[in-house]
Amino acid sequence: MKLYFYQHSFLRDRQIDTVKFFGKKIVENYKYFENKKGNQVTKKKSLENMFIKLFNLIHFIPLINLKLRPKDISKDTIVYSWGGIILTGQFIIELDNPWCMVRYNIISMHLYKFIIKKILLSDRCVKIVCLSSACKQSFTNIFGNELINKVELFYPKLPLLKIKILKLNKKIKVNNSCKFIFVGTQFNIKGGDYIIDAFIDLYKENSKVELTLITFLNQNQLNKIKNIASIKYIESNINRDLIFNYLSNHDVLLIPSFGESFGLVALEAISKGLAIIATDVYALNEIVHDNFNGYLINAPISKWNKYKPSIFSYNDFLFRFIINYRYFNKFKNEIFIKMKLISANKSKLYYFKDNSLKLAINKFSY
């Protein structure tokens, strides 16, 4: 069997990881991906005014995410696509959630689900790969059980050797302070303002704590942190290896996100032995087990209602408006309490860190 991975112009690290997992012998176009680096959201896009989205018609036109079969590949080669349905020939489709098949236009799923189901039931569709149990459950909720034999749960994988080496190194390191880190470009959507405010409250009580922000900040956020020496800000245009190095030198990843589908950074963090404080949104609880390798907290606003899109998935403008103009003080206090608990109890912290490594090895490694 030969696979041809669809050559998107914008590729995530996890997509390149998948290509390398299958390897040269199986992937017909392996050379295209061999030296690729994952793309990142730009600073301009990250800090984009929410009103700009009102003029982007692609978000309003109901469409199916269709892709043409690449030219010059053999008839027997199976095309592996991330979220797109290939128009001709055999294909495998990978989903972080089913709505990527309709370009995240929720109304489109209601309009086209029977057409999509017919295509996926056909012999052309070889396999439907779901990146999480949450995705698999969402898929079943939409399409029923007729496709269950084609659906496969396949978590993004990390090389086992790297995890084992880090486990040995971690045993040597002992930090007197608790080092928190945030990694991600969409700072507001991932609870960034609450991270800053909760950390400032914690820093007033414990000057040994540290926070690293690898992201893009607006001017208001920069003003908040400029006089706090314990907060380090790095713009999010650094390569993945450097991000891994930063993760390796921290204790706790913060990801109190309002709209996560999977959260690859959480997976990368547990492979480096970090505890995690995250919101219980969609698939994050498959990486973060509450009181085992970190803490889960409830999000005051979310694009997800368990495995289904919430009202905010239907109305992205409303979602962003509330995030930007309403403040949830209770949510900030919950983040603060969890950060305080984890930083004040070293034995608990290292219990979480060890369990993160065990989870990475047993569930997410190859």
C-alpha positions as CSV (number, residue, x, y, z in Angstrom):
1,M,0.0,0.0,0.0
2,K,1.2,3.5,-0.9
3,L,0.0,6.7,0.7
4,Y,0.2,10.2,-0.8
5,F,-0.2,12.9,1.8
6,Y,-2.1,16.0,0.6
7,Q,0.4,18.9,0.2
8,H,-1.3,21.8,2.0
9,S,0.4,25.2,1.8
10,F,-0.2,25.5,5.6
11,L,1.0,22.5,7.5
12,R,0.9,21.9,11.3
13,D,3.7,20.1,13.1
14,R,1.4,17.2,14.0
15,Q,0.7,16.7,10.3
16,I,4.4,16.5,9.4
17,D,4.8,14.1,12.4
18,T,2.2,11.8,10.9
19,V,4.0,11.6,7.6
20,K,7.2,10.7,9.4
21,F,5.4,8.1,11.5
22,F,4.4,6.2,8.3
23,G,7.9,6.7,6.8
24,K,9.6,6.6,3.4
25,K,8.6,3.1,2.4
26,I,4.9,3.9,2.6
27,V,4.7,7.6,1.8
28,E,5.0,8.2,-1.9
29,N,5.8,12.0,-1.6
30,Y,7.9,11.7,1.6
31,K,10.6,14.0,0.2
32,Y,8.1,16.9,0.1
33,F,7.7,16.7,3.9
34,E,11.1,15.5,5.0
35,N,12.6,18.9,5.8
36,K,9.4,20.8,6.3
37,K,8.7,22.8,9.5
38,G,5.2,23.3,10.8
39,N,3.6,26.6,9.9
40,Q,2.4,29.0,12.7
41,V,-0.2,31.7,12.8
42,T,1.4,35.1,12.1
43,K,1.6,37.9,14.6
44,K,-0.7,40.0,12.3
45,K,-3.3,37.2,12.1
46,S,-3.0,36.5,15.8
47,L,-3.7,40.1,16.8
48,E,-6.3,40.7,14.1
49,N,-9.3,42.8,15.0
50,M,-12.3,40.5,15.3
51,F,-14.4,42.9,13.1
52,I,-12.3,41.9,10.1
53,K,-13.8,38.4,10.2
54,L,-17.2,40.0,9.4
55,F,-15.9,40.7,5.9
56,N,-14.5,37.3,5.3
57,L,-17.2,35.6,3.2
58,I,-15.7,32.2,3.3
59,H,-16.9,31.9,7.0
60,F,-20.5,32.5,5.9
61,I,-20.8,30.5,2.6
62,P,-21.9,26.9,3.4
63,L,-19.3,24.7,1.7
64,I,-17.9,21.1,1.9
65,N,-14.2,20.9,2.2
66,L,-13.5,19.3,-1.1
67,K,-10.0,18.6,-2.6
68,L,-8.9,17.5,-6.1
69,R,-6.9,14.3,-6.3
70,P,-3.3,15.3,-7.0
71,K,-2.1,14.8,-10.5
72,D,0.7,12.4,-11.5
73,I,0.1,9.8,-8.8
74,S,-0.7,6.2,-9.5
75,K,-4.2,4.9,-9.6
76,D,-3.7,2.6,-6.7
77,T,-2.2,5.2,-4.3
78,I,-4.4,6.2,-1.4
79,V,-4.5,10.0,-0.8
80,Y,-4.3,10.9,2.9
81,S,-6.1,14.2,3.6
82,W,-6.4,16.4,6.7
83,G,-10.0,17.4,6.8
84,G,-10.7,17.5,3.1
85,I,-12.8,15.0,1.1
86,I,-11.0,13.9,-2.1
87,L,-13.2,14.2,-5.1
88,T,-11.9,11.1,-7.0
89,G,-10.1,7.9,-6.2
90,Q,-9.4,6.3,-2.8
91,F,-8.6,8.4,0.2
92,I,-8.1,8.4,4.0
93,I,-9.4,11.4,5.9
94,E,-8.0,12.6,9.2
95,L,-10.2,14.7,11.6
96,D,-9.5,16.6,14.8
97,N,-13.2,17.2,14.8
98,P,-15.8,16.4,12.1
99,W,-16.6,20.0,11.3
100,C,-13.3,20.5,9.5
101,M,-15.1,18.6,6.6
102,V,-17.3,21.7,6.2
103,R,-14.6,24.3,6.9
104,Y,-15.9,24.8,10.4
105,N,-19.2,26.2,9.2
106,I,-21.6,24.4,11.5
107,I,-24.7,25.1,9.4
108,S,-23.0,23.4,6.5
109,M,-23.0,20.1,8.4
110,H,-26.7,20.2,8.7
111,L,-27.1,21.0,5.0
112,Y,-24.6,18.4,3.6
113,K,-24.3,15.6,6.2
114,F,-26.2,13.1,4.0
115,I,-24.0,13.9,1.0
116,I,-20.8,13.6,3.1
117,K,-22.1,10.3,4.7
118,K,-22.7,8.8,1.2
119,I,-19.2,9.6,0.1
120,L,-17.7,8.2,3.3
121,L,-19.7,5.0,3.0
122,S,-18.4,4.5,-0.5
123,D,-15.5,2.2,-1.3
124,R,-13.4,5.3,-2.1
125,C,-13.2,6.2,1.5
126,V,-10.7,3.7,3.0
127,K,-10.5,5.0,6.6
128,I,-11.7,7.8,8.8
129,V,-9.0,8.7,11.3
130,C,-10.1,10.5,14.5
131,L,-7.4,12.2,16.6
132,S,-9.3,11.8,19.8
133,S,-12.2,9.9,21.5
134,A,-14.0,13.2,21.6
135,C,-13.8,13.4,17.8
136,K,-14.9,9.8,17.4
137,Q,-17.9,10.5,19.6
138,S,-18.8,13.6,17.7
139,F,-18.5,11.8,14.5
140,T,-20.9,9.0,15.7
141,N,-23.3,11.6,17.0
142,I,-23.6,13.1,13.5
143,F,-23.4,10.1,11.2
144,G,-24.6,7.2,13.4
145,N,-23.0,3.8,13.6
146,E,-23.1,2.8,9.9
147,L,-19.5,4.1,9.5
148,I,-18.1,2.7,12.7
149,N,-16.0,0.0,11.0
150,K,-14.2,2.7,9.1
151,V,-13.5,5.0,12.0
152,E,-10.2,4.6,13.8
153,L,-8.9,6.4,16.9
154,F,-5.3,7.4,16.2
155,Y,-3.7,9.9,18.6
156,P,-0.8,12.0,17.4
157,K,2.3,10.1,18.4
158,L,5.7,11.1,19.8
159,P,9.0,9.2,19.5
160,L,9.4,7.0,22.6
161,L,13.2,7.4,22.7
162,K,13.0,11.1,23.3
163,I,10.5,10.7,26.1
164,K,12.7,8.1,27.9
165,I,15.8,10.3,27.7
166,L,13.8,13.2,29.2
167,K,12.6,11.0,32.0
168,L,16.1,10.1,33.1
169,N,17.2,13.8,32.9
170,K,14.2,15.0,34.9
171,K,15.2,12.9,37.9
172,I,18.4,15.0,38.2
173,K,16.7,18.4,38.1
174,V,15.3,20.0,41.2
175,N,13.9,23.6,41.0
176,N,13.3,25.8,44.0
177,S,10.7,27.8,42.1
178,C,7.6,26.7,40.1
179,K,8.0,27.6,36.5
180,F,4.8,28.1,34.5
181,I,4.6,28.4,30.7
182,F,2.1,29.2,28.1
183,V,2.7,28.4,24.4
184,G,0.3,29.4,21.6
185,T,-0.5,32.1,19.1
186,Q,-4.2,32.8,19.9
187,F,-3.6,34.2,23.4
188,N,-7.1,35.6,24.0
189,I,-9.0,32.5,22.9
190,K,-6.7,30.4,25.1
191,G,-7.4,32.4,28.3
192,G,-4.3,34.5,28.1
193,D,-5.6,37.5,30.0
194,Y,-6.7,35.3,32.9
195,I,-3.2,33.7,33.0
196,I,-1.6,37.1,33.4
197,D,-4.0,38.2,36.1
198,A,-3.9,35.0,38.0
199,F,-0.1,34.9,37.9
200,I,0.2,38.5,39.1
201,D,-2.0,37.6,42.1
202,L,0.2,34.5,42.8
203,Y,3.4,36.5,42.4
204,K,2.3,38.9,45.2
205,E,2.2,35.9,47.6
206,N,5.2,33.9,46.2
207,S,8.0,35.8,44.5
208,K,9.7,32.5,43.5
209,V,7.2,31.6,40.8
210,E,8.0,32.4,37.2
211,L,6.0,32.6,34.0
212,T,7.1,32.3,30.4
213,L,4.7,33.5,27.6
214,I,5.5,32.2,24.1
215,T,2.8,34.0,22.1
216,F,1.9,37.4,20.7
217,L,0.6,40.1,23.1
218,N,-1.3,43.3,22.4
219,Q,-0.3,46.6,23.9
220,N,-2.6,46.3,26.9
221,Q,-1.1,42.9,27.8
222,L,2.4,44.2,27.4
223,N,1.6,47.1,29.7
224,K,0.4,44.7,32.4
225,I,3.6,42.6,32.4
226,K,6.2,45.2,31.8
227,N,7.2,45.8,35.4
228,I,7.1,42.2,36.5
229,A,10.6,40.7,36.2
230,S,9.3,37.2,36.8
231,I,7.3,37.2,33.5
232,K,9.3,36.4,30.4
233,Y,7.7,37.2,27.0
234,I,8.9,35.6,23.8
235,E,7.2,36.2,20.5
236,S,5.8,33.1,19.0
237,N,7.9,32.9,15.9
238,I,10.6,30.6,17.2
239,N,11.1,27.0,15.9
240,R,9.7,23.9,17.4
241,D,13.0,22.6,18.8
242,L,13.4,25.8,20.8
243,I,9.9,25.5,22.1
244,F,10.7,22.0,23.3
245,N,13.7,23.3,25.1
246,Y,11.6,25.9,26.9
247,L,9.1,23.2,27.8
248,S,11.8,21.0,29.2
249,N,12.9,23.7,31.6
250,H,9.4,24.4,33.0
251,D,7.1,22.7,35.4
252,V,3.5,23.5,34.5
253,L,1.8,24.2,31.2
254,L,-1.1,26.6,31.3
255,I,-3.8,26.1,28.7
256,P,-7.2,27.5,30.0
257,S,-8.6,27.5,26.5
258,F,-12.1,28.4,25.4
259,G,-12.0,26.6,22.0
260,E,-9.5,23.8,21.8
261,S,-10.2,20.7,19.6
262,F,-7.1,18.7,20.6
263,G,-4.3,20.8,22.1
264,L,-1.1,19.4,20.6
265,V,1.0,21.6,22.9
266,A,-0.5,19.7,25.9
267,L,0.7,16.5,24.3
268,E,4.1,17.9,23.7
269,A,4.2,19.2,27.3
270,I,3.5,15.8,28.9
271,S,6.3,14.3,26.8
272,K,8.6,16.7,28.6
273,G,7.3,15.9,32.0
274,L,5.2,18.9,32.7
275,A,2.1,19.1,34.8
276,I,-0.8,20.9,33.2
277,I,-3.6,23.2,34.2
278,A,-6.3,23.2,31.5
279,T,-9.9,23.7,30.8
280,D,-12.1,20.6,30.3
281,V,-12.8,21.4,26.7
282,Y,-13.5,18.8,24.0
283,A,-10.4,16.4,23.9
284,L,-8.2,18.1,26.5
285,N,-9.3,15.7,29.2
286,E,-7.8,12.8,27.2
287,I,-4.3,14.4,27.8
288,V,-4.9,16.0,31.2
289,H,-6.4,13.7,33.8
290,D,-7.7,15.8,36.7
291,N,-5.6,15.4,39.9
292,F,-3.4,12.8,38.1
293,N,-1.1,14.8,35.9
294,G,-2.6,18.3,36.5
295,Y,-5.9,20.1,37.1
296,L,-9.0,20.6,34.9
297,I,-11.2,23.6,35.3
298,N,-14.5,24.5,33.7
299,A,-14.5,27.2,31.0
300,P,-17.0,30.0,31.5
301,I,-17.5,30.1,27.7
302,S,-16.6,27.5,25.2
303,K,-17.0,26.6,21.5
304,W,-18.0,23.1,22.7
305,N,-20.8,21.7,24.6
306,K,-19.2,18.4,25.5
307,Y,-18.9,16.7,22.1
308,K,-21.2,19.1,20.2
309,P,-20.6,22.6,19.0
310,S,-22.0,25.3,21.4
311,I,-23.9,28.4,20.3
312,F,-20.5,30.1,20.1
313,S,-19.4,27.8,17.3
314,Y,-22.4,29.0,15.3
315,N,-21.6,32.6,16.1
316,D,-17.8,33.2,16.1
317,F,-18.3,37.0,16.3
318,L,-20.3,36.7,19.5
319,F,-17.7,34.3,20.9
320,R,-14.9,36.8,20.2
321,F,-16.9,39.7,21.4
322,I,-17.6,38.1,24.8
323,I,-13.9,37.1,25.2
324,N,-12.8,40.6,24.5
325,Y,-15.4,42.6,26.4
326,R,-16.6,40.5,29.3
327,Y,-14.4,39.4,32.2
328,F,-15.1,36.3,34.3
329,N,-13.5,36.9,37.7
330,K,-14.5,33.5,39.1
331,F,-12.6,31.8,36.2
332,K,-9.5,33.9,37.0
333,N,-9.7,32.9,40.7
334,E,-10.0,29.2,39.8
335,I,-6.8,29.4,37.7
336,F,-5.1,31.3,40.6
337,I,-6.2,28.6,43.1
338,K,-4.8,25.8,40.9
339,M,-1.6,27.6,40.3
340,K,-1.2,28.2,44.0
341,L,-1.9,24.6,44.9
342,I,0.5,23.2,42.4
343,S,3.3,25.6,43.3
344,A,3.0,25.2,47.0
345,N,3.2,21.4,47.1
346,K,6.4,20.0,45.6
347,S,5.5,16.4,46.1
348,K,2.2,17.0,44.3
349,L,3.9,18.8,41.5
350,Y,6.4,16.0,40.9
351,Y,3.6,13.4,41.2
352,F,1.9,15.2,38.4
353,K,5.1,15.5,36.4
354,D,5.9,11.7,36.7
355,N,2.3,10.8,35.7
356,S,2.6,13.0,32.6
357,L,5.6,11.1,31.5
358,K,3.8,7.8,32.2
359,L,0.8,8.9,30.1
360,A,3.1,10.1,27.3
361,I,4.8,6.7,27.2
362,N,1.8,4.5,27.6
363,K,-0.7,6.3,25.5
364,F,1.0,8.7,23.0
365,S,4.3,7.1,22.0
366,Y,5.7,4.9,19.3
